[in-house]
Every structure is written in structure tokens, then in C-alpha cells.
Amino acid sequence: TYIFQRYRVVLEIRSGYRSSAEQAELFRTLPPGRANPPGKSNHEKGEALDYSGYSQEYNQHLAMFGLKLPFPGKEDWHIERVELSTVN
């Protein structure tokens, strides 16, 4: 809502929760480094989301909502809560 009110842009969630099987499929089919193996993704816990229409301009507002980019410059579409530790 904030991004829409400020920029008149609708952001869409592309991916939120993923099952272990879904994560395994992404790990198998995406280029190396684009998806974590099963058991190593916060998507499997419902603690991460990927969104479309991302930009540095929109991402600068994430902290206002307790969100962060855990992999800035690498995955600028992947968002997690600030207090969440990335699974390794």
C-alpha cells in the first residue's frame, strides 16, 4: 500500500512459502546460485518472499516495515524480516 500510495506502482508477490519439493525443483532447474537447496531456504518456513517490480527506490523503504534484503545486489527481489537470521 505504501509503495502504491507513494509511487502509484502495484508490487506483486511472486513467491512466498515453498514446500521442500518446490524448493528442490527450483534448485534443480534454476542456474547455479539462484536457489538454495532444500532445507536451506527461508521460503520453506514461510519467512521470505520474492516480489516483482522491485527497484532500489522501493527497497529503500523496507526498513520502515521491519524488512530487509538479505542478499543486496544479488537478489534485490528477495525480502525477509529484519530480525530473521538467514538459514545457512
CNS distance restraints for C-alpha pairs under 8 A (distance, minus, plus):
assign (resid   1 and name CA) (resid   5 and name CA) 6.02 0.50 0.50
assign (resid   2 and name CA) (resid   6 and name CA) 6.08 0.50 0.50
assign (resid   3 and name CA) (resid   7 and name CA) 5.58 0.50 0.50
assign (resid   3 and name CA) (resid   8 and name CA) 6.87 0.50 0.50
assign (resid   3 and name CA) (resid   9 and name CA) 6.38 0.50 0.50
assign (resid   3 and name CA) (resid  10 and name CA) 7.38 0.50 0.50
assign (resid   3 and name CA) (resid  11 and name CA) 7.79 0.50 0.50
assign (resid   3 and name CA) (resid  58 and name CA) 6.80 0.50 0.50
assign (resid   4 and name CA) (resid   8 and name CA) 4.27 0.50 0.50
assign (resid   4 and name CA) (resid   9 and name CA) 4.73 0.50 0.50
assign (resid   4 and name CA) (resid  10 and name CA) 5.66 0.50 0.50
assign (resid   4 and name CA) (resid  11 and name CA) 7.84 0.50 0.50
assign (resid   5 and name CA) (resid   9 and name CA) 7.95 0.50 0.50
assign (resid  10 and name CA) (resid  53 and name CA) 7.82 0.50 0.50
assign (resid  11 and name CA) (resid  51 and name CA) 6.68 0.50 0.50
assign (resid  11 and name CA) (resid  52 and name CA) 5.93 0.50 0.50
assign (resid  11 and name CA) (resid  53 and name CA) 5.66 0.50 0.50
assign (resid  11 and name CA) (resid  54 and name CA) 7.42 0.50 0.50
assign (resid  12 and name CA) (resid  51 and name CA) 5.45 0.50 0.50
assign (resid  12 and name CA) (resid  52 and name CA) 5.34 0.50 0.50
assign (resid  12 and name CA) (resid  53 and name CA) 7.24 0.50 0.50
assign (resid  13 and name CA) (resid  49 and name CA) 6.83 0.50 0.50
assign (resid  13 and name CA) (resid  50 and name CA) 5.93 0.50 0.50
assign (resid  13 and name CA) (resid  51 and name CA) 4.25 0.50 0.50
assign (resid  13 and name CA) (resid  52 and name CA) 6.35 0.50 0.50
assign (resid  14 and name CA) (resid  49 and name CA) 7.47 0.50 0.50
assign (resid  14 and name CA) (resid  50 and name CA) 5.49 0.50 0.50
assign (resid  14 and name CA) (resid  51 and name CA) 4.98 0.50 0.50
assign (resid  14 and name CA) (resid  52 and name CA) 6.21 0.50 0.50
assign (resid  15 and name CA) (resid  49 and name CA) 5.49 0.50 0.50
assign (resid  15 and name CA) (resid  50 and name CA) 5.08 0.50 0.50
assign (resid  15 and name CA) (resid  51 and name CA) 6.88 0.50 0.50
assign (resid  16 and name CA) (resid  43 and name CA) 5.99 0.50 0.50
assign (resid  16 and name CA) (resid  46 and name CA) 6.25 0.50 0.50
assign (resid  16 and name CA) (resid  47 and name CA) 7.76 0.50 0.50
assign (resid  16 and name CA) (resid  48 and name CA) 6.00 0.50 0.50
assign (resid  16 and name CA) (resid  49 and name CA) 4.31 0.50 0.50
assign (resid  16 and name CA) (resid  50 and name CA) 6.48 0.50 0.50
assign (resid  17 and name CA) (resid  43 and name CA) 4.88 0.50 0.50
assign (resid  17 and name CA) (resid  44 and name CA) 5.68 0.50 0.50
assign (resid  17 and name CA) (resid  45 and name CA) 6.68 0.50 0.50
assign (resid  17 and name CA) (resid  46 and name CA) 4.35 0.50 0.50
assign (resid  17 and name CA) (resid  47 and name CA) 7.40 0.50 0.50
assign (resid  17 and name CA) (resid  48 and name CA) 7.24 0.50 0.50
assign (resid  17 and name CA) (resid  49 and name CA) 7.35 0.50 0.50
assign (resid  18 and name CA) (resid  22 and name CA) 5.69 0.50 0.50
assign (resid  18 and name CA) (resid  23 and name CA) 6.13 0.50 0.50
assign (resid  18 and name CA) (resid  43 and name CA) 5.42 0.50 0.50
assign (resid  18 and name CA) (resid  44 and name CA) 4.91 0.50 0.50
assign (resid  18 and name CA) (resid  45 and name CA) 7.80 0.50 0.50
assign (resid  18 and name CA) (resid  46 and name CA) 7.20 0.50 0.50
assign (resid  19 and name CA) (resid  23 and name CA) 6.22 0.50 0.50
assign (resid  19 and name CA) (resid  44 and name CA) 5.55 0.50 0.50
assign (resid  20 and name CA) (resid  24 and name CA) 6.07 0.50 0.50
assign (resid  20 and name CA) (resid  38 and name CA) 5.46 0.50 0.50
assign (resid  20 and name CA) (resid  39 and name CA) 6.95 0.50 0.50
assign (resid  20 and name CA) (resid  44 and name CA) 6.26 0.50 0.50
assign (resid  21 and name CA) (resid  25 and name CA) 6.24 0.50 0.50
assign (resid  21 and name CA) (resid  38 and name CA) 7.55 0.50 0.50
assign (resid  22 and name CA) (resid  26 and name CA) 6.35 0.50 0.50
assign (resid  23 and name CA) (resid  27 and name CA) 6.09 0.50 0.50
assign (resid  23 and name CA) (resid  35 and name CA) 7.62 0.50 0.50
assign (resid  23 and name CA) (resid  36 and name CA) 7.53 0.50 0.50
assign (resid  23 and name CA) (resid  37 and name CA) 6.75 0.50 0.50
assign (resid  23 and name CA) (resid  38 and name CA) 5.41 0.50 0.50
assign (resid  23 and name CA) (resid  41 and name CA) 7.69 0.50 0.50
assign (resid  23 and name CA) (resid  44 and name CA) 7.38 0.50 0.50
assign (resid  24 and name CA) (resid  28 and name CA) 6.08 0.50 0.50
assign (resid  24 and name CA) (resid  37 and name CA) 6.14 0.50 0.50
assign (resid  24 and name CA) (resid  38 and name CA) 5.28 0.50 0.50
assign (resid  25 and name CA) (resid  29 and name CA) 6.08 0.50 0.50
assign (resid  26 and name CA) (resid  30 and name CA) 5.58 0.50 0.50
assign (resid  26 and name CA) (resid  35 and name CA) 6.25 0.50 0.50
assign (resid  27 and name CA) (resid  32 and name CA) 7.76 0.50 0.50
assign (resid  27 and name CA) (resid  34 and name CA) 7.47 0.50 0.50
assign (resid  27 and name CA) (resid  35 and name CA) 5.04 0.50 0.50
assign (resid  27 and name CA) (resid  36 and name CA) 6.05 0.50 0.50
assign (resid  27 and name CA) (resid  37 and name CA) 5.52 0.50 0.50
assign (resid  27 and name CA) (resid  38 and name CA) 7.57 0.50 0.50
assign (resid  30 and name CA) (resid  34 and name CA) 6.05 0.50 0.50
assign (resid  30 and name CA) (resid  35 and name CA) 6.78 0.50 0.50
assign (resid  31 and name CA) (resid  35 and name CA) 7.99 0.50 0.50
assign (resid  35 and name CA) (resid  41 and name CA) 7.99 0.50 0.50
assign (resid  36 and name CA) (resid  40 and name CA) 5.68 0.50 0.50
assign (resid  36 and name CA) (resid  41 and name CA) 5.72 0.50 0.50
assign (resid  37 and name CA) (resid  41 and name CA) 7.09 0.50 0.50
assign (resid  38 and name CA) (resid  44 and name CA) 7.93 0.50 0.50
assign (resid  39 and name CA) (resid  44 and name CA) 7.23 0.50 0.50
assign (resid  40 and name CA) (resid  87 and name CA) 5.57 0.50 0.50
assign (resid  40 and name CA) (resid  88 and name CA) 5.75 0.50 0.50
assign (resid  41 and name CA) (resid  45 and name CA) 7.64 0.50 0.50
assign (resid  41 and name CA) (resid  86 and name CA) 7.97 0.50 0.50
assign (resid  41 and name CA) (resid  87 and name CA) 6.25 0.50 0.50
assign (resid  42 and name CA) (resid  46 and name CA) 6.43 0.50 0.50
assign (resid  42 and name CA) (resid  47 and name CA) 5.21 0.50 0.50
assign (resid  42 and name CA) (resid  48 and name CA) 5.48 0.50 0.50
assign (resid  42 and name CA) (resid  86 and name CA) 6.86 0.50 0.50
assign (resid  42 and name CA) (resid  87 and name CA) 6.33 0.50 0.50
assign (resid  43 and name CA) (resid  47 and name CA) 5.64 0.50 0.50
assign (resid  43 and name CA) (resid  48 and name CA) 4.89 0.50 0.50
assign (resid  43 and name CA) (resid  49 and name CA) 6.68 0.50 0.50
assign (resid  47 and name CA) (resid  80 and name CA) 6.30 0.50 0.50
assign (resid  47 and name CA) (resid  81 and name CA) 7.34 0.50 0.50
assign (resid  47 and name CA) (resid  84 and name CA) 7.87 0.50 0.50
assign (resid  48 and name CA) (resid  78 and name CA) 6.96 0.50 0.50
assign (resid  48 and name CA) (resid  79 and name CA) 5.70 0.50 0.50
assign (resid  48 and name CA) (resid  80 and name CA) 4.79 0.50 0.50
assign (resid  48 and name CA) (resid  81 and name CA) 7.60 0.50 0.50
assign (resid  49 and name CA) (resid  78 and name CA) 5.74 0.50 0.50
assign (resid  49 and name CA) (resid  79 and name CA) 5.44 0.50 0.50
assign (resid  49 and name CA) (resid  80 and name CA) 6.80 0.50 0.50
assign (resid  50 and name CA) (resid  77 and name CA) 5.19 0.50 0.50
assign (resid  50 and name CA) (resid  78 and name CA) 4.46 0.50 0.50
assign (resid  50 and name CA) (resid  79 and name CA) 6.25 0.50 0.50
assign (resid  51 and name CA) (resid  77 and name CA) 5.38 0.50 0.50
assign (resid  51 and name CA) (resid  78 and name CA) 6.86 0.50 0.50
assign (resid  52 and name CA) (resid  77 and name CA) 6.78 0.50 0.50
assign (resid  54 and name CA) (resid  58 and name CA) 6.53 0.50 0.50
assign (resid  54 and name CA) (resid  59 and name CA) 7.02 0.50 0.50
assign (resid  54 and name CA) (resid  76 and name CA) 6.95 0.50 0.50
assign (resid  54 and name CA) (resid  77 and name CA) 5.73 0.50 0.50
assign (resid  55 and name CA) (resid  59 and name CA) 6.06 0.50 0.50
assign (resid  55 and name CA) (resid  76 and name CA) 7.46 0.50 0.50
assign (resid  56 and name CA) (resid  60 and name CA) 6.11 0.50 0.50
assign (resid  56 and name CA) (resid  76 and name CA) 7.78 0.50 0.50
assign (resid  57 and name CA) (resid  61 and name CA) 7.75 0.50 0.50
assign (resid  58 and name CA) (resid  62 and name CA) 7.58 0.50 0.50
assign (resid  59 and name CA) (resid  69 and name CA) 7.90 0.50 0.50
assign (resid  59 and name CA) (resid  76 and name CA) 7.88 0.50 0.50
assign (resid  61 and name CA) (resid  65 and name CA) 7.53 0.50 0.50
assign (resid  62 and name CA) (resid  66 and name CA) 6.59 0.50 0.50
assign (resid  62 and name CA) (resid  67 and name CA) 4.91 0.50 0.50
assign (resid  62 and name CA) (resid  68 and name CA) 5.82 0.50 0.50
assign (resid  63 and name CA) (resid  67 and name CA) 5.11 0.50 0.50
assign (resid  63 and name CA) (resid  68 and name CA) 6.16 0.50 0.50
assign (resid  63 and name CA) (resid  82 and name CA) 7.60 0.50 0.50
assign (resid  66 and name CA) (resid  81 and name CA) 5.76 0.50 0.50
assign (resid  66 and name CA) (resid  82 and name CA) 5.38 0.50 0.50
assign (resid  66 and name CA) (resid  83 and name CA) 7.86 0.50 0.50
assign (resid  67 and name CA) (resid  79 and name CA) 6.54 0.50 0.50
assign (resid  67 and name CA) (resid  80 and name CA) 5.60 0.50 0.50
assign (resid  67 and name CA) (resid  81 and name CA) 4.37 0.50 0.50
assign (resid  67 and name CA) (resid  82 and name CA) 4.98 0.50 0.50
assign (resid  68 and name CA) (resid  79 and name CA) 5.70 0.50 0.50
assign (resid  68 and name CA) (resid  80 and name CA) 5.55 0.50 0.50
assign (resid  68 and name CA) (resid  81 and name CA) 6.03 0.50 0.50
assign (resid  68 and name CA) (resid  82 and name CA) 5.43 0.50 0.50
assign (resid  69 and name CA) (resid  75 and name CA) 7.62 0.50 0.50
assign (resid  69 and name CA) (resid  76 and name CA) 6.47 0.50 0.50
assign (resid  69 and name CA) (resid  77 and name CA) 7.83 0.50 0.50
assign (resid  69 and name CA) (resid  78 and name CA) 6.22 0.50 0.50
assign (resid  69 and name CA) (resid  79 and name CA) 5.11 0.50 0.50
assign (resid  69 and name CA) (resid  80 and name CA) 6.54 0.50 0.50
assign (resid  70 and name CA) (resid  78 and name CA) 7.45 0.50 0.50
assign (resid  70 and name CA) (resid  79 and name CA) 6.91 0.50 0.50
assign (resid  70 and name CA) (resid  80 and name CA) 6.85 0.50 0.50
assign (resid  70 and name CA) (resid  86 and name CA) 7.26 0.50 0.50
assign (resid  71 and name CA) (resid  75 and name CA) 5.40 0.50 0.50
assign (resid  71 and name CA) (resid  76 and name CA) 6.91 0.50 0.50
assign (resid  71 and name CA) (resid  78 and name CA) 7.50 0.50 0.50
assign (resid  72 and name CA) (resid  76 and name CA) 5.50 0.50 0.50
assign (resid  80 and name CA) (resid  84 and name CA) 6.82 0.50 0.50
